[in-house]
Amino acid sequence: MESNIVKNNSSIEVSLKFDDDISINSIVTPPDGEVSFVDILPEIYTIHSDIISATIRKNGNNGIVTKCSKGCSTCCRQLITISIHEAILLVYLVDMLNSEERNRIRHSFDEILSKIEQHNFLKDLIYFHIDNFEDKDSIINIQKKYWELQLACPFLVDNSCSIYPYRPLICREYLVSSEPRKCSGLFNNNNYVHRVRLTHNFASAAASFDGVEAIKTRAIPLPIIFLIGGLLSYFSRSKTTAERMLTLYFNHTDKHFRI
């Protein structure tokens, strides 16, 4: 990935060129001064959306059509794991909602936690994602258990994402070219879901980056963001200028998370 990130008054121009002839130019307006990664997540999302759009266009030119569309919400019943930065942002966004919507979402989270606990894997869900994320077999087993419960994401309303502009990177990166019906048989044998692959795993890069340097991956299961909400406020957040942070993030992504 070749990157050129230039500050121009109050905006930053981000130019990225990838190995497979995909390139984007995004203009973002992050906060001035030193920022944390949470502060520039909206800008990261804007750039990421441009990368996805460019990837979809290229695939379309090669006859590979992305089948995901509004109202298709099967994937919203998977166990979503996000970076700690995104967990902090989502907790903040929910706190900013009106009381009725905030209570609805919090109640939905409580119901999900209760069902996970009833099926005796809440402790394992927390342990393996936060403390032992390298144990891939256990992670897959927990994902399968969660999938079997068919718990809709608390942010899903009428089969649409109610936080769509702020949805996590992992949700943005889940795109398929196979028929949508195949997504409902995710863990079935001989059922192949054809993913639309990006050049890099930006979601994992964010989960292993503190804003300035690489860190051990911190993956937070979406259902527990309020359960550990108090701990999130104590998370140490490195700060620097948005221009430098964007440069460091994309360098980190290119170095460690090429697909």
C-alpha positions as CSV (number, residue, x, y, z in Angstrom):
1,M,0.0,0.0,0.0
2,E,1.3,3.4,-0.9
3,S,0.0,6.2,1.2
4,N,0.2,10.0,1.0
5,I,-1.4,11.9,3.8
6,V,-1.3,15.7,3.7
7,K,-2.8,18.3,6.0
8,N,-4.4,21.2,4.2
9,N,-5.7,23.9,6.7
10,S,-8.5,22.2,8.6
11,S,-8.7,19.1,6.4
12,I,-6.5,16.2,5.6
13,E,-6.2,14.6,2.1
14,V,-5.6,10.8,2.2
15,S,-4.4,9.1,-0.9
16,L,-4.0,5.3,-0.8
17,K,-2.9,3.1,-3.7
18,F,-3.0,-0.7,-3.4
19,D,-1.2,-3.5,-5.1
20,D,-4.2,-4.6,-7.2
21,D,-4.9,-1.3,-8.9
22,I,-7.3,0.0,-6.3
23,S,-6.7,3.6,-5.3
24,I,-8.7,6.1,-3.3
25,N,-8.6,9.8,-2.4
26,S,-10.4,10.9,0.7
27,I,-10.7,14.3,2.3
28,V,-11.5,14.2,6.1
29,T,-11.8,16.9,8.7
30,P,-10.6,15.4,12.1
31,P,-10.4,17.5,15.3
32,D,-7.4,19.8,15.6
33,G,-4.5,19.2,18.0
34,E,-3.6,15.9,19.5
35,V,-6.2,13.2,19.3
36,S,-6.8,9.6,20.3
37,F,-7.8,6.8,17.9
38,V,-11.3,7.0,19.2
39,D,-11.4,10.7,18.2
40,I,-10.7,9.9,14.5
41,L,-12.8,6.8,14.1
42,P,-15.4,8.7,12.0
43,E,-12.5,9.7,9.6
44,I,-11.3,6.1,9.6
45,Y,-14.8,5.0,8.7
46,T,-15.0,7.5,5.8
47,I,-11.7,6.3,4.4
48,H,-12.6,2.7,4.9
49,S,-16.0,3.2,3.1
50,D,-14.1,4.7,0.1
51,I,-11.8,1.6,0.0
52,I,-14.8,-0.7,0.1
53,S,-16.5,1.2,-2.7
54,A,-13.4,1.1,-4.9
55,T,-13.0,-2.7,-4.2
56,I,-16.7,-3.4,-5.1
57,R,-16.3,-1.4,-8.3
58,K,-13.1,-3.3,-9.3
59,N,-14.8,-6.6,-8.5
60,G,-17.8,-5.6,-10.5
61,N,-15.7,-4.9,-13.5
62,N,-14.3,-8.4,-13.2
63,G,-17.8,-10.0,-12.9
64,I,-17.8,-10.4,-9.2
65,V,-20.9,-8.9,-7.8
66,T,-21.4,-8.1,-4.1
67,K,-24.8,-9.5,-3.1
68,C,-25.2,-7.6,0.3
69,S,-28.1,-5.1,0.3
70,K,-30.2,-3.1,2.6
71,G,-32.6,-5.3,4.6
72,C,-30.3,-8.4,4.4
73,S,-29.4,-8.8,8.1
74,T,-28.4,-12.5,8.5
75,C,-24.8,-11.5,9.4
76,C,-26.2,-9.3,12.2
77,R,-26.7,-12.5,14.2
78,Q,-23.0,-13.4,14.3
79,L,-20.8,-12.8,17.3
80,I,-19.2,-9.5,16.5
81,T,-15.8,-8.6,18.0
82,I,-14.5,-5.1,17.8
83,S,-11.5,-3.0,18.8
84,I,-11.5,-1.4,22.2
85,H,-11.6,2.0,20.4
86,E,-14.9,1.1,18.7
87,A,-16.3,-0.2,22.0
88,I,-15.6,3.1,23.7
89,L,-17.2,5.0,20.8
90,L,-20.4,2.8,20.8
91,V,-20.8,3.2,24.6
92,Y,-20.5,7.0,24.1
93,L,-23.0,7.0,21.2
94,V,-25.6,5.1,23.2
95,D,-25.2,7.5,26.1
96,M,-26.0,10.4,23.7
97,L,-29.3,8.9,22.6
98,N,-32.7,9.9,24.0
99,S,-33.8,8.0,27.0
100,E,-36.3,5.7,25.3
101,E,-33.9,4.5,22.6
102,R,-31.0,4.2,25.1
103,N,-33.2,2.1,27.4
104,R,-34.3,-0.1,24.5
105,I,-30.7,-0.8,23.5
106,R,-29.5,-1.4,27.0
107,H,-32.4,-3.8,27.6
108,S,-31.5,-5.7,24.4
109,F,-27.9,-6.0,25.6
110,D,-29.1,-7.3,29.0
111,E,-31.3,-9.9,27.3
112,I,-28.4,-11.2,25.1
113,L,-26.1,-11.5,28.1
114,S,-28.8,-13.3,30.0
115,K,-29.3,-15.9,27.2
116,I,-25.5,-16.4,26.9
117,E,-25.3,-17.0,30.6
118,Q,-28.2,-19.4,30.5
119,H,-26.2,-21.4,27.9
120,N,-23.1,-21.4,30.1
121,F,-20.6,-19.7,27.9
122,L,-20.5,-16.0,29.0
123,K,-17.3,-16.6,31.1
124,D,-15.6,-18.4,28.2
125,L,-16.7,-15.7,25.7
126,I,-15.0,-13.0,27.9
127,Y,-11.9,-15.0,28.7
128,F,-11.1,-16.3,25.2
129,H,-11.6,-12.9,23.5
130,I,-9.9,-10.7,25.9
131,D,-7.2,-12.9,27.5
132,N,-6.6,-15.8,25.1
133,F,-7.5,-14.5,21.6
134,E,-4.9,-16.7,20.0
135,D,-6.9,-19.8,20.8
136,K,-8.6,-19.9,17.4
137,D,-10.4,-23.2,18.0
138,S,-12.0,-22.0,21.2
139,I,-13.0,-18.7,19.5
140,I,-14.7,-20.6,16.6
141,N,-16.5,-22.9,19.0
142,I,-17.9,-19.9,20.9
143,Q,-18.9,-18.2,17.6
144,K,-20.8,-21.3,16.7
145,K,-22.6,-21.5,20.0
146,Y,-23.5,-17.8,19.7
147,W,-24.7,-18.3,16.1
148,E,-27.0,-21.2,17.2
149,L,-28.8,-18.8,19.5
150,Q,-29.7,-16.4,16.6
151,L,-29.5,-13.3,18.7
152,A,-30.0,-10.2,16.7
153,C,-27.6,-7.3,17.2
154,P,-29.1,-4.8,19.6
155,F,-28.5,-2.0,17.0
156,L,-30.6,-3.8,14.5
157,V,-34.0,-2.2,14.0
158,D,-36.5,-3.4,11.3
159,N,-33.6,-5.3,9.7
160,S,-31.5,-2.2,9.3
161,C,-28.5,-1.0,11.3
162,S,-29.6,1.9,13.5
163,I,-25.9,3.1,13.8
164,Y,-25.0,2.5,10.2
165,P,-22.6,5.5,9.8
166,Y,-20.7,4.3,13.0
167,R,-21.0,0.5,12.5
168,P,-17.7,-1.3,13.4
169,L,-15.0,-2.1,10.8
170,I,-15.7,-5.8,11.0
171,C,-19.3,-5.3,10.0
172,R,-18.2,-3.1,7.1
173,E,-15.8,-5.8,5.9
174,Y,-18.3,-8.6,5.9
175,L,-19.3,-8.6,2.2
176,V,-20.3,-11.7,0.1
177,S,-20.6,-12.5,-3.5
178,S,-22.5,-15.8,-2.9
179,E,-26.2,-15.9,-2.7
180,P,-27.5,-14.3,0.6
181,R,-29.3,-17.5,1.5
182,K,-26.0,-19.2,2.0
183,C,-25.2,-16.9,4.9
184,S,-27.9,-18.5,7.0
185,G,-26.0,-21.8,6.8
186,L,-22.8,-20.3,8.1
187,F,-21.6,-23.3,10.1
188,N,-23.2,-26.0,8.0
189,N,-20.9,-28.5,6.2
190,N,-20.6,-28.1,2.4
191,N,-22.1,-24.6,2.6
192,Y,-19.6,-22.1,1.2
193,V,-20.0,-18.4,1.7
194,H,-17.9,-16.5,-0.7
195,R,-16.4,-13.5,0.9
196,V,-15.5,-10.3,-0.9
197,R,-11.9,-9.8,0.3
198,L,-10.3,-6.5,0.8
199,T,-6.5,-6.1,0.4
200,H,-6.0,-5.7,4.1
201,N,-7.8,-6.5,7.4
202,F,-8.4,-3.0,8.7
203,A,-10.6,-4.3,11.6
204,S,-7.8,-6.4,13.0
205,A,-5.3,-3.7,12.5
206,A,-7.4,-1.3,14.6
207,A,-7.7,-3.9,17.4
208,S,-3.9,-4.2,17.6
209,F,-3.1,-0.5,17.4
210,D,-3.1,2.0,20.3
211,G,-3.1,5.1,18.1
212,V,0.7,5.3,17.8
213,E,2.1,1.8,17.9
214,A,1.3,-1.9,17.7
215,I,-0.1,-3.6,20.7
216,K,-1.4,-7.1,21.6
217,T,-4.7,-7.6,19.9
218,R,-7.6,-6.5,22.2
219,A,-10.8,-7.9,20.8
220,I,-14.0,-7.0,22.6
221,P,-17.2,-9.1,22.0
222,L,-19.9,-6.6,21.2
223,P,-22.4,-8.0,23.7
224,I,-20.2,-7.2,26.7
225,I,-19.3,-3.5,25.9
226,F,-21.6,-2.3,28.7
227,L,-20.6,-5.1,31.1
228,I,-17.1,-3.8,31.0
229,G,-18.0,-0.2,30.3
230,G,-16.4,1.1,33.4
231,L,-13.1,-0.5,32.5
232,L,-13.1,1.1,29.1
233,S,-12.8,4.5,30.6
234,Y,-9.4,3.5,32.2
235,F,-8.0,2.3,28.9
236,S,-4.8,4.2,28.2
237,R,-5.1,6.1,24.9
238,S,-2.1,7.4,23.1
239,K,-2.4,10.8,21.4
240,T,-0.8,12.6,18.5
241,T,-1.9,14.7,15.6
242,A,-4.6,13.2,13.3
243,E,-2.2,13.5,10.3
244,R,0.5,11.4,12.1
245,M,-2.0,9.0,13.6
246,L,-3.5,8.2,10.2
247,T,-0.1,7.7,8.7
248,L,0.9,5.4,11.5
249,Y,-2.3,3.4,11.3
250,F,-2.1,2.7,7.6
251,N,1.6,1.8,7.8
252,H,0.7,-0.6,10.7
253,T,-2.1,-2.1,8.6
254,D,0.1,-2.5,5.6
255,K,3.0,-4.1,7.6
256,H,1.0,-6.6,9.6
257,F,-2.4,-7.1,8.0
258,R,-2.1,-7.7,4.3
259,I,-4.6,-10.4,3.2
